[in-house]
Amino acid sequence: MQTELHNRKRWKTRPELANAIFDYLEIFHNRQRRHSALGMRTPIEFETLWTSTYSTPQFA
């Protein structure tokens, strides 16, 4: 994270840095990065596969 985020910009305030770290973790690191626990899929790919495999019909 330091080379991908911290070293690229000089942050003016701590809240600005905190927001950038939060965005990095939520958008890139947790959602786009492949995870070995998910079979080297991104969380989005895993969720799509899981819901298409295990979804049940909804009855009214």
Beta strands, then each sheet from edge to edge (+ up, - down):
end
